[in-house]
Amino acid sequence: MDQPLVTVRDLRLQFRTYAGIVHALNGIDLEIHEQDMLGLVGETGCGKSMTGVCILGLVPRGGEIVSGSIVFRGEELLGKPESYMQTIRGAKIAMIFQDPSSSLNPLFTIGQQLETVMRRHQRADKSQMRDRALELLKVVELPDPARILKTYPHELSGGMKQRASIAIALSCGADLLIADEPTTDLDVTVQAQILDLLRRLRETQGVAILMITHDLAVVAETCQRVAVLYAGQVVESGPVDEVLFEAKHPYTRALLEASPKRSSRGKTLQAIPGTVPSGLQPLEGCAFSPRCPHAMEICGQAPPRISVAPSHTVYCFLYADSEER
Ligand code: SF4
């Protein structure tokens, strides 16, 4: 396979809090390929969004990446100065947020906001920028682009605002879009339209998408590959059909059993017993062991990375007899 667009290895992020050091990411391993649509899924607090902001070089205040590597197009991003990351952010890697109302500036028109981002990363005169802005609004399938250019965010519906945000994210030809719960705040019918749009953009614009979501149905409908996170670690990753329909890791299986979609197909909704680790203690052994029905003595050690099929990886002692890579 070609060199990945992004390779994340052993990424560890900590926060200093009044309660102590919180271990937010505990060795994330991830690969995103060109034109990939990779779902990053897990419960609230598992580190999905933190992984996205680390790739963008936007670690929140109080946070520190203590080890690991983030390689983008063969270049290590960790340790690069902020001035360099500003040339990557928006131009090469862009983000789409959950709430378009807070990501768009209410004081400026959509056209002005598109122009601001383009001017930061590209050389073009006013009329070229206007043409490009009109083209982008067509790409995201907003009706009457000339009118939309002059509108303020509050004049648009939630779905239209999210389309405008996607146009801004695409405006400098980014190779990777990080979409953080991009449909959670939208009506169900609009959610489906936005997911359809993202799927089409991957093909028509040649962009890779990291889809951060808590919703397995979103992953099943839109993604080609998925990585399941638990307590700041990837526990299983691979093609969506394999991971969601032939799940190996006990946590992935529990997550599927807790999914309302699965319940509606005639199965009872199963809550996952126990609670997610607080992150205040460094992980020792398998983080899922206190909740795992298959936990063994050996699970007190760090689980091995097992390849159960080509491109399908699980971190669990249950598969220790399978080929390990
Ligand atoms: Fe369960 Fe052990 Fe596998 Fe962890 S490593 S998921 S505790 S069987």
Residues whose N, C-alpha, C, O or C-beta is under 5 A from the ligand:
A	BS01	SF4	P250 C286 F288 S289 C292 H294 A295 M296 C299 P303 Y315 C316 F317 L318
